[in-house]
Amino acid sequence: MPHDTTTIPAPTVDDTLLDADLVALVGSRLCHDLISPLGAIGNGVELLGMSGLGSSPEVQLISESVAAANARIKFFRVAFGQANADQQLGTQEILTVLEEISRGGRLQYHWLGAGDQPRRLVKLIFLGLLCLEPALPWGGEVVIREEGGEWRLSAQTKRTKPDPELWSRLTGSLVPVSPAQVQFALLPREAGHQGRRVSWELTETSAEIVF
């Protein structure tokens, strides 16, 4: 049987951008499909509460878990999902997502941005927050603010868990990443698409990402 001799063209810049769009489409699809069943579980918990069973430890645990999962999905939808150039996110929507993701967690996020923001920019910021997480396993405070056209994600904690090799991925290193670290590969790529450069600093008690 003859071999297929079709030549596959080398990737171009447009192909690279298309790949990035496909990653975002997959993220949007997963988050979209997960929102509905989580909402159904939440409705079921509410019905149990109306029936008088809502105070049981089991139902409380389910309710808290569903709330945490919903918050994470909303956050992931912005961080990993599709973001068109003309889309905006309102301040209240951003604050709500950050408040929900902070609730019950070790990290507390403080948004100091002014006014509505392009969804693509918030996507970049949320990817940056995901990059901060591994360095702050014992919790901390994260302040998000804009200074002179640059965005700073500044974290303070009692003790960080440094991984300079992984963080070097943000500034051009090709260190392999695991699925849990995929944000370290996506952040510099998204920043490049937006014409921004990423810098970072990691000390024993602080971590900062700037773009």
C-alpha positions as CSV (number, residue, x, y, z in Angstrom):
1,M,0.0,0.0,0.0
2,P,1.5,3.4,-1.0
3,H,2.4,5.8,1.8
4,D,0.6,9.1,2.1
5,T,3.0,11.7,0.8
6,T,0.9,14.8,1.7
7,T,3.1,17.5,3.1
8,I,1.9,19.3,6.2
9,P,2.8,23.0,6.0
10,A,5.0,24.5,8.8
11,P,3.0,26.5,11.4
12,T,2.8,30.2,10.7
13,V,2.1,33.1,12.9
14,D,-1.6,32.9,12.0
15,D,-1.5,29.2,12.9
16,T,0.0,30.0,16.3
17,L,-2.8,32.6,16.9
18,L,-5.4,30.0,15.8
19,D,-4.0,27.5,18.3
20,A,-4.3,30.0,21.1
21,D,-7.9,30.6,20.0
22,L,-8.6,26.9,20.1
23,V,-7.2,26.6,23.6
24,A,-9.6,29.4,24.6
25,L,-12.5,27.8,22.9
26,V,-11.9,24.5,24.7
27,G,-11.7,26.4,28.0
28,S,-15.0,28.2,27.3
29,R,-16.7,24.9,26.2
30,L,-15.6,23.0,29.4
31,C,-16.6,25.9,31.7
32,H,-20.0,26.3,29.9
33,D,-20.8,22.6,30.1
34,L,-19.9,22.4,33.8
35,I,-21.9,25.4,34.9
36,S,-25.3,23.8,34.2
37,P,-24.8,20.6,36.3
38,L,-23.3,22.6,39.1
39,G,-26.3,24.9,39.0
40,A,-28.6,21.9,39.1
41,I,-26.9,20.6,42.2
42,G,-27.1,24.0,43.8
43,N,-30.8,24.1,43.1
44,G,-31.2,20.7,44.7
45,V,-29.4,21.9,47.8
46,E,-31.8,24.8,48.0
47,L,-34.8,22.5,47.8
48,L,-33.3,20.4,50.6
49,G,-33.0,23.5,52.7
50,M,-36.6,24.4,52.0
51,S,-37.6,20.9,53.2
52,G,-35.9,21.4,56.5
53,L,-32.8,19.3,55.7
54,G,-30.5,22.2,54.9
55,S,-29.0,22.4,58.4
56,S,-27.5,18.9,58.3
57,P,-23.7,18.7,58.1
58,E,-23.9,16.6,54.9
59,V,-26.0,19.2,53.1
60,Q,-23.9,22.1,54.4
61,L,-20.8,20.3,53.0
62,I,-22.4,19.9,49.6
63,S,-23.5,23.5,49.6
64,E,-20.1,24.8,50.4
65,S,-18.4,22.5,47.8
66,V,-20.8,23.6,45.1
67,A,-20.3,27.3,45.9
68,A,-16.5,26.8,45.7
69,A,-16.7,24.9,42.4
70,N,-19.0,27.5,40.9
71,A,-16.6,30.3,41.9
72,R,-13.6,28.4,40.4
73,I,-15.5,27.7,37.1
74,K,-16.4,31.4,36.8
75,F,-12.7,32.3,37.4
76,F,-11.5,29.7,34.9
77,R,-14.0,30.9,32.3
78,V,-12.2,34.3,32.3
79,A,-8.7,33.0,32.7
80,F,-8.9,30.2,30.1
81,G,-11.9,31.0,28.0
82,Q,-12.4,33.1,24.8
83,A,-12.1,36.8,25.1
84,N,-12.9,39.0,22.1
85,A,-11.2,42.3,21.6
86,D,-14.4,44.4,22.1
87,Q,-15.6,42.6,25.3
88,Q,-15.6,44.5,28.6
89,L,-15.9,43.3,32.2
90,G,-17.6,45.6,34.7
91,T,-15.9,46.4,38.0
92,Q,-18.7,44.8,40.0
93,E,-18.4,41.6,38.0
94,I,-14.7,41.4,38.5
95,L,-15.1,42.1,42.2
96,T,-17.8,39.4,42.6
97,V,-15.6,36.8,40.9
98,L,-12.6,37.6,43.1
99,E,-14.8,37.8,46.3
100,E,-16.3,34.4,45.6
101,I,-12.9,32.8,44.8
102,S,-11.5,34.3,48.0
103,R,-14.3,33.0,50.2
104,G,-13.1,30.1,52.3
105,G,-9.7,30.1,50.6
106,R,-6.2,30.9,51.8
107,L,-5.7,33.8,49.4
108,Q,-7.5,37.2,49.6
109,Y,-7.6,39.3,46.5
110,H,-7.9,43.1,46.6
111,W,-8.9,44.8,43.3
112,L,-7.7,48.4,42.9
113,G,-8.4,48.8,39.2
114,A,-10.5,51.7,38.1
115,G,-13.6,51.3,36.0
116,D,-14.5,48.6,33.5
117,Q,-11.7,46.6,31.9
118,P,-11.2,44.8,28.6
119,R,-12.0,41.1,29.1
120,R,-8.7,40.2,27.4
121,L,-6.8,42.2,30.0
122,V,-8.7,40.6,32.9
123,K,-7.9,37.2,31.3
124,L,-4.2,38.1,31.6
125,I,-4.6,39.3,35.2
126,F,-6.4,36.1,36.2
127,L,-3.7,34.0,34.6
128,G,-1.2,35.9,36.6
129,L,-3.2,35.2,39.8
130,L,-3.1,31.5,39.0
131,C,0.7,31.8,38.7
132,L,0.9,33.3,42.1
133,E,-1.0,30.5,43.8
134,P,1.8,27.8,43.8
135,A,4.1,30.3,45.6
136,L,1.5,31.0,48.3
137,P,0.4,27.6,49.6
138,W,0.0,29.0,53.1
139,G,-2.1,31.9,52.1
140,G,-1.6,35.6,51.7
141,E,-2.9,38.9,50.5
142,V,-2.8,39.8,46.8
143,V,-3.3,43.4,45.6
144,I,-4.1,44.1,41.9
145,R,-3.4,47.6,40.7
146,E,-2.4,49.6,37.6
147,E,0.6,52.0,37.7
148,G,1.7,54.0,34.7
149,G,0.0,51.6,32.2
150,E,1.5,48.5,33.9
151,W,-0.5,46.1,36.0
152,R,1.0,44.8,39.2
153,L,-0.1,41.7,41.0
154,S,1.6,42.0,44.4
155,A,1.4,39.3,47.1
156,Q,2.5,39.4,50.7
157,T,2.7,36.3,52.9
158,K,4.5,35.0,55.9
159,R,6.4,32.5,53.8
160,T,6.5,31.7,50.1
161,K,7.3,28.4,48.3
162,P,9.8,29.6,45.7
163,D,10.3,27.8,42.4
164,P,12.5,30.1,40.3
165,E,12.9,27.5,37.5
166,L,9.1,27.3,37.0
167,W,8.8,31.1,37.2
168,S,11.5,31.5,34.6
169,R,8.8,30.2,32.2
170,L,7.2,33.6,32.4
171,T,10.1,35.3,30.8
172,G,11.0,33.0,28.0
173,S,12.4,29.8,29.5
174,L,11.1,26.6,27.9
175,V,10.9,24.6,31.2
176,P,8.3,21.9,30.8
177,V,5.1,22.5,32.7
178,S,2.6,20.0,34.2
179,P,-1.2,20.4,33.7
180,A,-1.4,22.2,37.1
181,Q,1.2,24.7,35.9
182,V,-0.2,25.4,32.4
183,Q,-0.9,29.0,33.4
184,F,2.9,29.6,33.3
185,A,2.9,28.7,29.6
186,L,-0.3,30.6,28.8
187,L,0.5,33.9,30.6
188,P,3.6,35.0,28.5
189,R,1.9,33.9,25.3
190,E,-1.2,35.9,26.1
191,A,0.9,38.9,27.2
192,G,2.8,38.7,23.9
193,H,-0.5,38.8,21.9
194,Q,-1.4,41.9,23.9
195,G,1.9,43.6,23.3
196,R,3.0,43.3,26.9
197,R,6.2,42.0,28.6
198,V,6.1,40.0,31.8
199,S,8.5,40.5,34.7
200,W,8.4,39.0,38.1
201,E,10.1,39.0,41.6
202,L,9.9,36.3,44.2
203,T,11.3,36.7,47.8
204,E,10.8,34.8,51.0
205,T,7.7,36.8,52.0
206,S,6.5,38.3,48.7
207,A,5.7,37.6,45.1
208,E,5.0,40.0,42.2
209,I,4.1,39.7,38.6
210,V,4.1,42.8,36.4
211,F,3.0,43.2,32.7
